[in-house]
Amino acid sequence: MVRFRQLRRMRILLVPPFVKFAWAGMLILAIYINMVGWFAAEDLGDPAWAQYPLILLGFTVGFIADDLWCRWQYGVAHALHFEDVIDGVCPDTEHEICEAAVWRWYVKQGRPWRIRANRERPQVRFADAWQRMEAYQRAMERAVRNHRV
């Protein structure tokens, strides 16, 4: 039997392994410092010393949540722009596709938290979609080539 590959939607949240390890290390250190601070507060008899590690733990969790939210927005914006350019909903052409255009389109669409799977999509001819996809790929290759250091 031949198994057919299903077309999958783009992954929205892409977090590099290094960032995951950095987040885990930050959390582990914050929890460790919290435990040490708790025991120090018990030994010193002053509950104020337990607050400082809790502040650090709150900052760490907030930092990770903010970074995660920014990465999620970045993924949604790029997936939305890509789908809408391919479908012809977004008026951007090959030479207008850039990071600023992605964010402009994301804001114009109302900054959605997620892309609804049942949103209305136009009927697109395969040849037109293929041509737009190749133009999008050329634009991304040009953006990578122009941003090398």
CORTACOR-V239615 format. One record per run of one state. SS is the DSSP state (h for helix, s for strand, l for the rest). FROM is the first residue (numbers start at 1). LEN is the number of residues. If there is no record, write none. Layout:
((SS FROM LEN) (SS FROM LEN))
This chain:
((l 1 16) (h 17 28) (l 45 4) (h 49 39) (l 88 6) (h 94 3) (l 97 2) (h 99 10) (l 109 17) (h 126 21) (l 147 3))
